[in-house]
Amino acid sequence: MSTWNYWVARRLVCATLALLGCCWSLPSLAQDEGRFEVLSAYPTERAGVYYVDAKILYDLPPTADEALRSGVTLTIELQIEVERLRRFPLPDKGIASLLQRYALTYHALSDRYIVENLNSGEQATYGTLEAAEAALGEVHDLPVIDVALIEPGVHHQISLRSVLDMKKLPVPLRLFAFLFDDWRVTSQWYRWRFDRAS
């Protein structure tokens, strides 16, 4: 095994043991789950495009910081769907979907948390996990759909939710995450209707 692979494997093992130790040595953590909640969201139209602004509460599970400091990257997805609402019994028609993804990591040498927009590649660093979570929760001017795709005189709906993507975790931690509810963090869908301005 190469030196690089050895250190990667060692960090993953340490992260797994740390997480298991937190859950089994502190039973109260099982009741202290993470929480994502979309507090508000609304679209605005500019230059032929609808943009979304949103305020999201991110409260990662207590074991997340231990995982981050052990070298684990956490991936957070912001899922957005746009539908054209139709009269019952016809189902609503999906006309657009967007997946905005962020990576949250910890840089040990600088003792800072890094938030990377995986769609654009932009990065920012923060001194605490709470500051990184707060920054993730401020969504501004996110382009969602062209106005030309919105049919005039018809009701439309935008749905938005945030998800901690467990599929992106290292395999040992993925099994841990599926076993314990505190890592299954998903917000409720936040929905609002809108009509195209004439």
Rosetta blueprint (number, residue, H / E / L):
1 M L
2 S L
3 T H
4 W H
5 N H
6 Y H
7 W H
8 V H
9 A H
10 R H
11 R H
12 L H
13 V H
14 C H
15 A H
16 T H
17 L H
18 A H
19 L H
20 L H
21 G H
22 C H
23 C H
24 W H
25 S H
26 L L
27 P H
28 S H
29 L H
30 A H
31 Q H
32 D L
33 E L
34 G L
35 R E
36 F E
37 E E
38 V E
39 L E
40 S E
41 A E
42 Y E
43 P E
44 T E
45 E E
46 R E
47 A L
48 G L
49 V E
50 Y E
51 Y E
52 V E
53 D E
54 A E
55 K E
56 I E
57 L E
58 Y E
59 D E
60 L L
61 P L
62 P L
63 T L
64 A H
65 D H
66 E H
67 A H
68 L H
69 R H
70 S L
71 G L
72 V L
73 T L
74 L E
75 T E
76 I E
77 E E
78 L E
79 Q E
80 I E
81 E E
82 V E
83 E E
84 R E
85 L L
86 R L
87 R L
88 F L
89 P L
90 L L
91 P L
92 D L
93 K E
94 G E
95 I E
96 A E
97 S E
98 L E
99 L E
100 Q E
101 R E
102 Y E
103 A E
104 L E
105 T E
106 Y E
107 H E
108 A L
109 L L
110 S L
111 D L
112 R E
113 Y E
114 I E
115 V E
116 E E
117 N E
118 L L
119 N L
120 S L
121 G L
122 E L
123 Q E
124 A E
125 T E
126 Y E
127 G L
128 T L
129 L H
130 E H
131 A H
132 A H
133 E H
134 A H
135 A H
136 L H
137 G L
138 E E
139 V E
140 H E
141 D E
142 L E
143 P E
144 V E
145 I E
146 D E
147 V H
148 A H
149 L H
150 I L
151 E L
152 P L
153 G L
154 V L
155 H L
156 H E
157 Q E
158 I E
159 S E
160 L E
161 R E
162 S E
163 V E
164 L E
165 D L
166 M H
167 K H
168 K H
169 L L
170 P L
171 V H
172 P H
173 L H
174 R H
175 L H
176 F H
177 A H
178 F H
179 L H
180 F L
181 D H
182 D H
183 W H
184 R L
185 V L
186 T E
187 S L
188 Q L
189 W L
190 Y E
191 R E
192 W E
193 R E
194 F E
195 D L
196 R L
197 A L
198 S L
